[in-house]
Amino acid sequence: MREVERHAPDAWVINFINPTAVLGILMGRYAPNVRSMALCDALHLPYLDLQILKTVGLLPQDAESVPPEIRQKLESRCDADMNGVRPHPVGDMPLGLRGLTQQVLDTHDLTARAAAEFDRDALLQAMLIDPLVHNIADARAIIEESFERQKDALDPRWFE
């Protein structure tokens, strides 16, 4: 982030890495002068949305796809050009998804903070509120294994 601010202040940072929200939050909070946007390829979303909608009871368990009237509320369409990104209004989020969405966003927010501050405690907290992680032992094991495997690519401040 700081390198972009210093060496290419007029550049755009375009993120294609999922979850894109983490880098979006990180850039907005810790590098607000850097123009950035996050693009999700959305290849995984039809399956994920279907599973979430079934889990919260908005679709029957035997549903095979998300109906268009619900799909249009889940996907955020926008126009993007050199002047920035302008989202189109999409309407209300279906009831039942708001809490889960907030939980996932809180996970992303803490992950962004952890990355910016090299804070393993914040990373552990993010893992513990992630709806896919079910206990502290698993969270710690995932973090330690990830750090060990990526040790050569990570900033040394993660290991201080």
MODELLER restraints for C-alpha pairs under 7 A, 6 or more apart:
rsr = mdl.restraints
at = mdl.atoms
rsr.add(forms.Gaussian(group=physical.xy_distance, feature=features.Distance(at['CA:1:A'], at['CA:31:A']), mean=6.24, stdev=0.5))
rsr.add(forms.Gaussian(group=physical.xy_distance, feature=features.Distance(at['CA:5:A'], at['CA:34:A']), mean=6.14, stdev=0.5))
rsr.add(forms.Gaussian(group=physical.xy_distance, feature=features.Distance(at['CA:9:A'], at['CA:34:A']), mean=6.72, stdev=0.5))
rsr.add(forms.Gaussian(group=physical.xy_distance, feature=features.Distance(at['CA:11:A'], at['CA:35:A']), mean=6.85, stdev=0.5))
rsr.add(forms.Gaussian(group=physical.xy_distance, feature=features.Distance(at['CA:12:A'], at['CA:35:A']), mean=5.02, stdev=0.5))
rsr.add(forms.Gaussian(group=physical.xy_distance, feature=features.Distance(at['CA:12:A'], at['CA:36:A']), mean=5.31, stdev=0.5))
rsr.add(forms.Gaussian(group=physical.xy_distance, feature=features.Distance(at['CA:13:A'], at['CA:35:A']), mean=6.34, stdev=0.5))
rsr.add(forms.Gaussian(group=physical.xy_distance, feature=features.Distance(at['CA:13:A'], at['CA:36:A']), mean=4.51, stdev=0.5))
rsr.add(forms.Gaussian(group=physical.xy_distance, feature=features.Distance(at['CA:13:A'], at['CA:37:A']), mean=6.51, stdev=0.5))
rsr.add(forms.Gaussian(group=physical.xy_distance, feature=features.Distance(at['CA:14:A'], at['CA:36:A']), mean=5.74, stdev=0.5))
rsr.add(forms.Gaussian(group=physical.xy_distance, feature=features.Distance(at['CA:14:A'], at['CA:37:A']), mean=5.21, stdev=0.5))
rsr.add(forms.Gaussian(group=physical.xy_distance, feature=features.Distance(at['CA:14:A'], at['CA:38:A']), mean=5.76, stdev=0.5))
rsr.add(forms.Gaussian(group=physical.xy_distance, feature=features.Distance(at['CA:15:A'], at['CA:37:A']), mean=6.36, stdev=0.5))
rsr.add(forms.Gaussian(group=physical.xy_distance, feature=features.Distance(at['CA:15:A'], at['CA:38:A']), mean=4.57, stdev=0.5))
rsr.add(forms.Gaussian(group=physical.xy_distance, feature=features.Distance(at['CA:15:A'], at['CA:39:A']), mean=5.99, stdev=0.5))
rsr.add(forms.Gaussian(group=physical.xy_distance, feature=features.Distance(at['CA:16:A'], at['CA:38:A']), mean=6.21, stdev=0.5))
rsr.add(forms.Gaussian(group=physical.xy_distance, feature=features.Distance(at['CA:16:A'], at['CA:39:A']), mean=5.28, stdev=0.5))
rsr.add(forms.Gaussian(group=physical.xy_distance, feature=features.Distance(at['CA:16:A'], at['CA:40:A']), mean=5.95, stdev=0.5))
rsr.add(forms.Gaussian(group=physical.xy_distance, feature=features.Distance(at['CA:18:A'], at['CA:40:A']), mean=6.69, stdev=0.5))
rsr.add(forms.Gaussian(group=physical.xy_distance, feature=features.Distance(at['CA:20:A'], at['CA:38:A']), mean=5.38, stdev=0.5))
rsr.add(forms.Gaussian(group=physical.xy_distance, feature=features.Distance(at['CA:20:A'], at['CA:39:A']), mean=6.65, stdev=0.5))
rsr.add(forms.Gaussian(group=physical.xy_distance, feature=features.Distance(at['CA:20:A'], at['CA:40:A']), mean=6.29, stdev=0.5))
rsr.add(forms.Gaussian(group=physical.xy_distance, feature=features.Distance(at['CA:21:A'], at['CA:108:A']), mean=6.42, stdev=0.5))
rsr.add(forms.Gaussian(group=physical.xy_distance, feature=features.Distance(at['CA:22:A'], at['CA:108:A']), mean=4.88, stdev=0.5))
rsr.add(forms.Gaussian(group=physical.xy_distance, feature=features.Distance(at['CA:22:A'], at['CA:109:A']), mean=6.51, stdev=0.5))
rsr.add(forms.Gaussian(group=physical.xy_distance, feature=features.Distance(at['CA:22:A'], at['CA:111:A']), mean=6.55, stdev=0.5))
rsr.add(forms.Gaussian(group=physical.xy_distance, feature=features.Distance(at['CA:22:A'], at['CA:112:A']), mean=5.30, stdev=0.5))
rsr.add(forms.Gaussian(group=physical.xy_distance, feature=features.Distance(at['CA:23:A'], at['CA:112:A']), mean=6.65, stdev=0.5))
rsr.add(forms.Gaussian(group=physical.xy_distance, feature=features.Distance(at['CA:24:A'], at['CA:37:A']), mean=6.54, stdev=0.5))
rsr.add(forms.Gaussian(group=physical.xy_distance, feature=features.Distance(at['CA:24:A'], at['CA:38:A']), mean=6.01, stdev=0.5))
rsr.add(forms.Gaussian(group=physical.xy_distance, feature=features.Distance(at['CA:25:A'], at['CA:109:A']), mean=6.43, stdev=0.5))
rsr.add(forms.Gaussian(group=physical.xy_distance, feature=features.Distance(at['CA:25:A'], at['CA:112:A']), mean=6.30, stdev=0.5))
rsr.add(forms.Gaussian(group=physical.xy_distance, feature=features.Distance(at['CA:26:A'], at['CA:112:A']), mean=4.91, stdev=0.5))
rsr.add(forms.Gaussian(group=physical.xy_distance, feature=features.Distance(at['CA:26:A'], at['CA:113:A']), mean=6.95, stdev=0.5))
rsr.add(forms.Gaussian(group=physical.xy_distance, feature=features.Distance(at['CA:26:A'], at['CA:116:A']), mean=6.98, stdev=0.5))
rsr.add(forms.Gaussian(group=physical.xy_distance, feature=features.Distance(at['CA:50:A'], at['CA:65:A']), mean=6.28, stdev=0.5))
rsr.add(forms.Gaussian(group=physical.xy_distance, feature=features.Distance(at['CA:50:A'], at['CA:66:A']), mean=5.84, stdev=0.5))
rsr.add(forms.Gaussian(group=physical.xy_distance, feature=features.Distance(at['CA:53:A'], at['CA:59:A']), mean=5.54, stdev=0.5))
rsr.add(forms.Gaussian(group=physical.xy_distance, feature=features.Distance(at['CA:54:A'], at['CA:60:A']), mean=5.92, stdev=0.5))
rsr.add(forms.Gaussian(group=physical.xy_distance, feature=features.Distance(at['CA:54:A'], at['CA:61:A']), mean=5.57, stdev=0.5))
rsr.add(forms.Gaussian(group=physical.xy_distance, feature=features.Distance(at['CA:56:A'], at['CA:96:A']), mean=5.82, stdev=0.5))
rsr.add(forms.Gaussian(group=physical.xy_distance, feature=features.Distance(at['CA:72:A'], at['CA:90:A']), mean=6.79, stdev=0.5))
rsr.add(forms.Gaussian(group=physical.xy_distance, feature=features.Distance(at['CA:73:A'], at['CA:90:A']), mean=5.25, stdev=0.5))
rsr.add(forms.Gaussian(group=physical.xy_distance, feature=features.Distance(at['CA:73:A'], at['CA:91:A']), mean=6.02, stdev=0.5))
rsr.add(forms.Gaussian(group=physical.xy_distance, feature=features.Distance(at['CA:73:A'], at['CA:92:A']), mean=6.77, stdev=0.5))
rsr.add(forms.Gaussian(group=physical.xy_distance, feature=features.Distance(at['CA:73:A'], at['CA:93:A']), mean=6.07, stdev=0.5))
rsr.add(forms.Gaussian(group=physical.xy_distance, feature=features.Distance(at['CA:74:A'], at['CA:93:A']), mean=6.94, stdev=0.5))
rsr.add(forms.Gaussian(group=physical.xy_distance, feature=features.Distance(at['CA:76:A'], at['CA:87:A']), mean=6.78, stdev=0.5))
rsr.add(forms.Gaussian(group=physical.xy_distance, feature=features.Distance(at['CA:76:A'], at['CA:88:A']), mean=6.92, stdev=0.5))
rsr.add(forms.Gaussian(group=physical.xy_distance, feature=features.Distance(at['CA:76:A'], at['CA:90:A']), mean=6.57, stdev=0.5))
rsr.add(forms.Gaussian(group=physical.xy_distance, feature=features.Distance(at['CA:77:A'], at['CA:87:A']), mean=5.94, stdev=0.5))
rsr.add(forms.Gaussian(group=physical.xy_distance, feature=features.Distance(at['CA:77:A'], at['CA:88:A']), mean=5.56, stdev=0.5))
rsr.add(forms.Gaussian(group=physical.xy_distance, feature=features.Distance(at['CA:78:A'], at['CA:85:A']), mean=6.60, stdev=0.5))
rsr.add(forms.Gaussian(group=physical.xy_distance, feature=features.Distance(at['CA:78:A'], at['CA:86:A']), mean=5.38, stdev=0.5))
rsr.add(forms.Gaussian(group=physical.xy_distance, feature=features.Distance(at['CA:78:A'], at['CA:87:A']), mean=3.98, stdev=0.5))
rsr.add(forms.Gaussian(group=physical.xy_distance, feature=features.Distance(at['CA:78:A'], at['CA:88:A']), mean=5.25, stdev=0.5))
rsr.add(forms.Gaussian(group=physical.xy_distance, feature=features.Distance(at['CA:79:A'], at['CA:85:A']), mean=5.78, stdev=0.5))
rsr.add(forms.Gaussian(group=physical.xy_distance, feature=features.Distance(at['CA:79:A'], at['CA:86:A']), mean=5.22, stdev=0.5))
rsr.add(forms.Gaussian(group=physical.xy_distance, feature=features.Distance(at['CA:79:A'], at['CA:87:A']), mean=6.37, stdev=0.5))
rsr.add(forms.Gaussian(group=physical.xy_distance, feature=features.Distance(at['CA:80:A'], at['CA:86:A']), mean=6.33, stdev=0.5))
rsr.add(forms.Gaussian(group=physical.xy_distance, feature=features.Distance(at['CA:103:A'], at['CA:129:A']), mean=6.92, stdev=0.5))
rsr.add(forms.Gaussian(group=physical.xy_distance, feature=features.Distance(at['CA:104:A'], at['CA:130:A']), mean=6.33, stdev=0.5))
rsr.add(forms.Gaussian(group=physical.xy_distance, feature=features.Distance(at['CA:107:A'], at['CA:126:A']), mean=4.70, stdev=0.5))
rsr.add(forms.Gaussian(group=physical.xy_distance, feature=features.Distance(at['CA:107:A'], at['CA:127:A']), mean=7.00, stdev=0.5))
rsr.add(forms.Gaussian(group=physical.xy_distance, feature=features.Distance(at['CA:107:A'], at['CA:129:A']), mean=6.17, stdev=0.5))
rsr.add(forms.Gaussian(group=physical.xy_distance, feature=features.Distance(at['CA:107:A'], at['CA:130:A']), mean=5.72, stdev=0.5))
rsr.add(forms.Gaussian(group=physical.xy_distance, feature=features.Distance(at['CA:110:A'], at['CA:122:A']), mean=5.95, stdev=0.5))
rsr.add(forms.Gaussian(group=physical.xy_distance, feature=features.Distance(at['CA:110:A'], at['CA:123:A']), mean=6.61, stdev=0.5))
rsr.add(forms.Gaussian(group=physical.xy_distance, feature=features.Distance(at['CA:110:A'], at['CA:126:A']), mean=5.26, stdev=0.5))
rsr.add(forms.Gaussian(group=physical.xy_distance, feature=features.Distance(at['CA:111:A'], at['CA:122:A']), mean=6.91, stdev=0.5))
rsr.add(forms.Gaussian(group=physical.xy_distance, feature=features.Distance(at['CA:111:A'], at['CA:123:A']), mean=5.54, stdev=0.5))
rsr.add(forms.Gaussian(group=physical.xy_distance, feature=features.Distance(at['CA:111:A'], at['CA:126:A']), mean=5.79, stdev=0.5))
rsr.add(forms.Gaussian(group=physical.xy_distance, feature=features.Distance(at['CA:114:A'], at['CA:120:A']), mean=6.43, stdev=0.5))
rsr.add(forms.Gaussian(group=physical.xy_distance, feature=features.Distance(at['CA:114:A'], at['CA:122:A']), mean=5.11, stdev=0.5))
rsr.add(forms.Gaussian(group=physical.xy_distance, feature=features.Distance(at['CA:114:A'], at['CA:123:A']), mean=5.26, stdev=0.5))
rsr.add(forms.Gaussian(group=physical.xy_distance, feature=features.Distance(at['CA:118:A'], at['CA:157:A']), mean=6.21, stdev=0.5))
rsr.add(forms.Gaussian(group=physical.xy_distance, feature=features.Distance(at['CA:118:A'], at['CA:158:A']), mean=5.21, stdev=0.5))
rsr.add(forms.Gaussian(group=physical.xy_distance, feature=features.Distance(at['CA:124:A'], at['CA:139:A']), mean=6.59, stdev=0.5))
rsr.add(forms.Gaussian(group=physical.xy_distance, feature=features.Distance(at['CA:124:A'], at['CA:140:A']), mean=6.84, stdev=0.5))
rsr.add(forms.Gaussian(group=physical.xy_distance, feature=features.Distance(at['CA:127:A'], at['CA:133:A']), mean=6.45, stdev=0.5))
rsr.add(forms.Gaussian(group=physical.xy_distance, feature=features.Distance(at['CA:127:A'], at['CA:139:A']), mean=5.76, stdev=0.5))
rsr.add(forms.Gaussian(group=physical.xy_distance, feature=features.Distance(at['CA:128:A'], at['CA:135:A']), mean=6.92, stdev=0.5))
rsr.add(forms.Gaussian(group=physical.xy_distance, feature=features.Distance(at['CA:128:A'], at['CA:136:A']), mean=6.54, stdev=0.5))
rsr.add(forms.Gaussian(group=physical.xy_distance, feature=features.Distance(at['CA:128:A'], at['CA:139:A']), mean=6.54, stdev=0.5))
rsr.add(forms.Gaussian(group=physical.xy_distance, feature=features.Distance(at['CA:133:A'], at['CA:139:A']), mean=6.51, stdev=0.5))
